[in-house]
Amino acid sequence: MLKRISLFILLNILVIGTIGFLLTIFNVRPYITPYGINYEQLLAFCSIWGIGGAFISLLLSKWMAKMMMGVKVIPLSERDLKLQGVREMVHRIAQKAGMKTMPEVGIFESTMPNAFATGPTASHSLVALSTGLLTSLSEEEVEAVVGHEITHITNGDMVTMTLLQGVVNAFVMFFARALALALSGFGRNDSKRGSWMSYYLFTILFETVFFLLGYLVIAGFSRWREYRADRGGAYLSSKQNMIHALQGLERVKTGEGKQVADSVRAFMISSGKPRTLFSLFATHPPISKRIEALEKLKQVRTQEC
């Protein structure tokens, strides 16, 4: 727990320090001036914080995943035959998917069968498999799961999700502050100036509301890319292997295994069973629907990946 807290604090220090540097480089000035609100400066401020912060997290994602999840990368000099086989399997599937630079391959301790892919680019990516995945699924099913994760990489899902998250963050920050400034009266160039407290409270309120609305868009896109990655896993292995792998994940009880970092959770092969009330906020579709979508595929084609 202490390690996670320390890493979280370190990440935030790095993000804040880098964004502060960017604000200085781009000469972003205070958006509340004696003459009123400077909306151009407000937009610049929100864009750098929203989009810049998201991409800084992306650049650090592989390192954070290794630290937070305790991922042990399998080196080329690995002598353990089983671990050698895992690395070679991932590289074989990556080559089949057309990757020119092989991803790092790692193992993390967890009783829950799971896997994830992360990294800022396809040439600097990581595919990590849980020990539970390797022990509870067959080799063919593991290959399908790896194909699913490799498809996330070749589709550029990490960058796309980061860009979408960054744009949503920027819009949430901008509109929340613009409305808070308008309703609180803070920053007006007149005698009836609002207070910092009302502006602060309105900002929190609007950021919460807009974030929830924006997250619906992010979660919807995330669910769509999971279906696409499933098709990729079916192509790189087989449709039946992908279905069997999902069925194996369906048998796992929700809540088992190690807690995952938020930056990694969206790229897990499975994120548990969302409650019906919160299904619109789930980053993964129900496994039953993913299996149903695969069963409807008459033929798996390369361009679908």
C-alpha positions as CSV (number, residue, x, y, z in Angstrom):
1,M,0.0,0.0,0.0
2,L,2.8,2.4,0.9
3,K,4.5,1.7,-2.4
4,R,1.3,2.5,-4.3
5,I,0.8,5.7,-2.4
6,S,4.4,6.8,-3.0
7,L,4.1,6.0,-6.8
8,F,0.8,7.9,-7.0
9,I,2.4,10.9,-5.3
10,L,5.5,10.7,-7.5
11,L,3.3,10.5,-10.7
12,N,1.3,13.5,-9.7
13,I,4.5,15.5,-8.9
14,L,5.9,14.6,-12.3
15,V,2.6,15.6,-14.1
16,I,2.2,18.9,-12.2
17,G,5.9,19.8,-12.7
18,T,5.7,19.0,-16.4
19,I,2.5,20.9,-17.0
20,G,3.8,23.8,-15.1
21,F,6.8,23.8,-17.4
22,L,4.5,23.6,-20.5
23,L,2.4,26.5,-19.2
24,T,5.5,28.6,-18.9
25,I,6.8,27.5,-22.4
26,F,3.5,28.4,-24.1
27,N,3.3,31.6,-22.1
28,V,-0.2,30.8,-20.7
29,R,-1.2,33.7,-18.4
30,P,-3.9,33.8,-15.7
31,Y,-7.4,33.7,-17.3
32,I,-8.9,35.9,-14.7
33,T,-7.7,39.4,-15.2
34,P,-8.7,42.9,-13.8
35,Y,-10.6,43.4,-17.1
36,G,-12.6,40.2,-17.0
37,I,-12.2,36.7,-18.2
38,N,-9.7,35.8,-21.0
39,Y,-11.3,32.8,-22.6
40,E,-8.4,32.2,-24.9
41,Q,-6.1,31.8,-21.9
42,L,-8.7,29.7,-20.2
43,L,-8.9,27.3,-23.2
44,A,-5.1,27.1,-23.4
45,F,-4.9,26.4,-19.6
46,C,-7.5,23.6,-19.8
47,S,-6.1,22.1,-23.0
48,I,-2.6,21.8,-21.5
49,W,-3.9,20.4,-18.2
50,G,-6.4,18.0,-19.8
51,I,-4.6,16.8,-22.9
52,G,-1.1,17.3,-21.7
53,G,-1.8,15.5,-18.4
54,A,-3.3,12.5,-20.2
55,F,-0.3,12.1,-22.6
56,I,2.2,12.5,-19.7
57,S,0.4,9.6,-18.0
58,L,0.6,7.6,-21.3
59,L,4.3,8.2,-21.6
60,L,4.7,6.9,-18.0
61,S,2.2,4.1,-18.4
62,K,4.6,1.2,-19.1
63,W,6.8,2.2,-16.2
64,M,3.8,2.7,-13.8
65,A,2.3,-0.7,-14.8
66,K,5.5,-2.4,-14.0
67,M,5.7,-0.7,-10.6
68,M,2.0,-0.8,-9.6
69,M,1.4,-4.4,-10.8
70,G,4.8,-5.8,-10.0
71,V,5.3,-6.9,-13.6
72,K,8.5,-8.9,-14.1
73,V,9.7,-8.6,-17.7
74,I,11.0,-11.8,-19.2
75,P,14.5,-11.0,-20.6
76,L,16.0,-12.5,-23.7
77,S,18.5,-14.3,-21.5
78,E,15.7,-16.0,-19.5
79,R,16.7,-19.7,-18.8
80,D,13.3,-20.9,-17.5
81,L,11.8,-22.9,-20.4
82,K,8.2,-22.1,-19.5
83,L,8.9,-18.4,-19.4
84,Q,10.8,-18.6,-22.6
85,G,7.8,-20.2,-24.2
86,V,5.5,-17.4,-23.0
87,R,7.8,-14.8,-24.5
88,E,8.2,-16.7,-27.8
89,M,4.4,-17.1,-28.0
90,V,3.7,-13.4,-27.6
91,H,6.4,-12.5,-30.1
92,R,5.1,-15.1,-32.6
93,I,1.6,-13.6,-32.4
94,A,3.0,-10.1,-32.6
95,Q,4.9,-11.0,-35.8
96,K,1.7,-12.5,-37.2
97,A,-0.1,-9.2,-36.5
98,G,2.6,-7.4,-38.5
99,M,4.5,-5.7,-35.6
100,K,8.1,-4.9,-36.5
101,T,9.3,-4.2,-33.0
102,M,8.5,-6.9,-30.5
103,P,6.7,-5.8,-27.3
104,E,8.2,-6.5,-23.9
105,V,6.6,-9.5,-22.3
106,G,6.0,-9.7,-18.5
107,I,4.3,-11.8,-15.8
108,F,2.5,-10.5,-12.8
109,E,1.3,-12.4,-9.7
110,S,-2.5,-12.7,-9.6
111,T,-4.9,-15.5,-9.0
112,M,-7.3,-13.9,-11.4
113,P,-6.8,-14.9,-15.1
114,N,-6.1,-11.5,-16.8
115,A,-3.8,-9.7,-19.1
116,F,-3.2,-6.2,-20.4
117,A,-1.2,-4.2,-22.9
118,T,0.2,-0.8,-22.3
119,G,2.9,1.6,-23.6
120,P,3.0,5.0,-25.4
121,T,3.6,3.5,-28.9
122,A,3.6,0.1,-30.6
123,S,7.4,0.1,-30.6
124,H,7.5,0.8,-26.9
125,S,4.8,-1.5,-25.7
126,L,4.3,-4.2,-23.0
127,V,2.1,-7.2,-22.9
128,A,1.7,-8.6,-19.3
129,L,0.0,-11.9,-18.4
130,S,-1.1,-12.9,-14.9
131,T,0.1,-16.2,-13.4
132,G,-3.6,-17.1,-13.0
133,L,-4.1,-16.8,-16.7
134,L,-1.2,-19.1,-17.5
135,T,-2.4,-21.8,-15.0
136,S,-6.1,-21.7,-15.6
137,L,-6.4,-21.5,-19.4
138,S,-5.1,-23.8,-22.0
139,E,-2.2,-22.7,-24.3
140,E,-4.7,-22.1,-27.2
141,E,-6.9,-19.9,-25.0
142,V,-3.9,-18.0,-23.7
143,E,-2.8,-17.4,-27.4
144,A,-6.3,-15.9,-28.1
145,V,-6.0,-13.6,-25.1
146,V,-2.5,-12.5,-26.3
147,G,-4.0,-11.9,-29.7
148,H,-6.6,-9.7,-28.1
149,E,-3.9,-7.6,-26.3
150,I,-1.7,-7.4,-29.4
151,T,-4.7,-6.1,-31.4
152,H,-5.0,-3.3,-28.8
153,I,-1.4,-2.3,-29.6
154,T,-1.7,-2.6,-33.4
155,N,-5.0,-0.6,-33.4
156,G,-3.3,2.2,-31.4
157,D,-5.9,1.9,-28.7
158,M,-3.6,3.3,-26.0
159,V,-3.0,6.5,-27.9
160,T,-6.7,6.8,-29.0
161,M,-8.0,6.3,-25.5
162,T,-5.5,8.8,-24.2
163,L,-6.4,11.4,-26.8
164,L,-10.1,10.9,-26.1
165,Q,-9.6,11.1,-22.3
166,G,-7.5,14.3,-22.8
167,V,-10.1,16.0,-25.0
168,V,-12.9,15.1,-22.5
169,N,-10.7,16.4,-19.6
170,A,-10.1,19.7,-21.4
171,F,-13.7,20.3,-22.3
172,V,-14.8,19.4,-18.7
173,M,-12.3,21.8,-17.2
174,F,-13.2,24.6,-19.7
175,F,-17.0,24.5,-19.5
176,A,-17.0,23.9,-15.7
177,R,-14.8,27.0,-15.1
178,A,-16.6,29.1,-17.7
179,L,-20.0,28.4,-16.1
180,A,-18.7,28.7,-12.6
181,L,-17.2,32.1,-13.5
182,A,-20.5,33.2,-15.1
183,L,-22.7,32.1,-12.2
184,S,-20.5,33.2,-9.3
185,G,-19.8,36.6,-10.9
186,F,-16.1,36.1,-10.0
187,G,-13.8,37.8,-12.5
188,R,-16.4,40.4,-13.7
189,N,-15.2,43.9,-14.3
190,D,-17.8,45.6,-12.1
191,S,-18.5,46.5,-8.5
192,K,-20.4,43.2,-7.8
193,R,-17.6,40.7,-7.8
194,G,-18.3,37.2,-6.7
195,S,-16.3,35.2,-4.2
196,W,-13.6,32.6,-4.6
197,M,-15.7,30.2,-2.5
198,S,-18.8,30.3,-4.8
199,Y,-16.6,30.0,-7.9
200,Y,-14.7,27.0,-6.3
201,L,-18.0,25.2,-5.3
202,F,-19.6,25.8,-8.8
203,T,-16.4,24.5,-10.4
204,I,-16.5,21.2,-8.4
205,L,-20.2,20.8,-9.1
206,F,-19.9,21.3,-12.9
207,E,-16.7,19.3,-13.2
208,T,-18.5,16.3,-11.5
209,V,-21.5,16.5,-13.8
210,F,-19.6,17.1,-17.0
211,F,-17.0,14.4,-16.1
212,L,-19.8,11.8,-15.7
213,L,-21.3,12.8,-19.0
214,G,-17.9,12.7,-20.7
215,Y,-17.1,9.3,-19.1
216,L,-20.1,7.9,-20.8
217,V,-18.5,8.6,-24.2
218,I,-15.1,7.2,-23.0
219,A,-16.7,4.0,-21.7
220,G,-18.8,3.6,-24.8
221,F,-15.7,3.8,-27.0
222,S,-13.8,1.5,-24.7
223,R,-16.5,-1.2,-25.0
224,W,-16.5,-0.9,-28.8
225,R,-12.7,-1.4,-29.0
226,E,-13.1,-4.5,-26.8
227,Y,-15.3,-6.1,-29.4
228,R,-12.8,-5.1,-32.1
229,A,-9.9,-6.6,-30.1
230,D,-11.9,-9.8,-29.6
231,R,-12.1,-10.1,-33.4
232,G,-8.4,-9.5,-33.6
233,G,-7.8,-12.3,-31.0
234,A,-10.0,-14.6,-33.1
235,Y,-8.0,-13.8,-36.2
236,L,-4.6,-14.2,-34.6
237,S,-5.6,-17.5,-32.9
238,S,-9.1,-18.8,-33.8
239,K,-12.6,-17.8,-33.2
240,Q,-13.2,-20.9,-31.1
241,N,-10.1,-20.2,-29.0
242,M,-11.2,-16.7,-28.3
243,I,-14.7,-17.9,-27.3
244,H,-13.2,-20.5,-25.0
245,A,-10.9,-18.0,-23.4
246,L,-13.8,-15.6,-22.7
247,Q,-15.8,-18.5,-21.2
248,G,-12.8,-19.3,-19.0
249,L,-12.7,-15.7,-17.8
250,E,-16.5,-15.8,-17.2
251,R,-16.0,-18.5,-14.7
252,V,-13.8,-16.4,-12.5
253,K,-15.5,-14.7,-9.5
254,T,-15.4,-10.9,-9.5
255,G,-13.0,-9.5,-7.0
256,E,-10.3,-12.1,-7.0
257,G,-6.6,-11.2,-7.5
258,K,-4.6,-8.0,-7.1
259,Q,-6.2,-4.6,-7.5
260,V,-5.2,-2.9,-10.7
261,A,-4.1,0.7,-11.4
262,D,-6.6,2.9,-13.1
263,S,-4.2,3.6,-16.0
264,V,-4.1,-0.2,-16.7
265,R,-7.7,-1.2,-15.9
266,A,-9.2,-0.2,-19.3
267,F,-6.7,-2.4,-21.1
268,M,-7.3,-5.5,-19.2
269,I,-8.9,-8.4,-21.1
270,S,-11.6,-8.5,-18.4
271,S,-12.6,-6.0,-15.7
272,G,-15.2,-8.1,-13.8
273,K,-19.0,-8.1,-14.1
274,P,-20.5,-4.6,-14.0
275,R,-23.8,-4.1,-12.2
276,T,-26.7,-3.4,-14.5
277,L,-27.2,0.1,-13.0
278,F,-23.6,1.1,-13.9
279,S,-23.3,-0.8,-17.2
280,L,-23.1,2.4,-19.2
281,F,-20.0,3.3,-17.2
282,A,-18.3,0.0,-17.8
283,T,-15.1,-0.1,-19.9
284,H,-15.8,-3.7,-20.9
285,P,-19.0,-5.2,-22.3
286,P,-20.4,-8.3,-20.5
287,I,-18.5,-11.3,-21.5
288,S,-21.7,-13.0,-22.6
289,K,-22.3,-10.3,-25.2
290,R,-18.7,-10.5,-26.3
291,I,-19.1,-14.3,-26.9
292,E,-22.4,-13.7,-28.7
293,A,-20.7,-11.1,-31.0
294,L,-17.9,-13.6,-31.8
295,E,-20.4,-16.4,-32.5
296,K,-22.1,-14.2,-35.1
297,L,-18.9,-13.8,-37.1
298,K,-19.2,-16.0,-40.2
299,Q,-15.6,-15.3,-41.3
300,V,-12.8,-13.6,-39.6
301,R,-10.9,-11.3,-41.9
302,T,-7.6,-9.5,-41.6
303,Q,-9.0,-6.1,-42.2
304,E,-11.3,-6.4,-39.2
305,C,-8.3,-6.2,-36.9
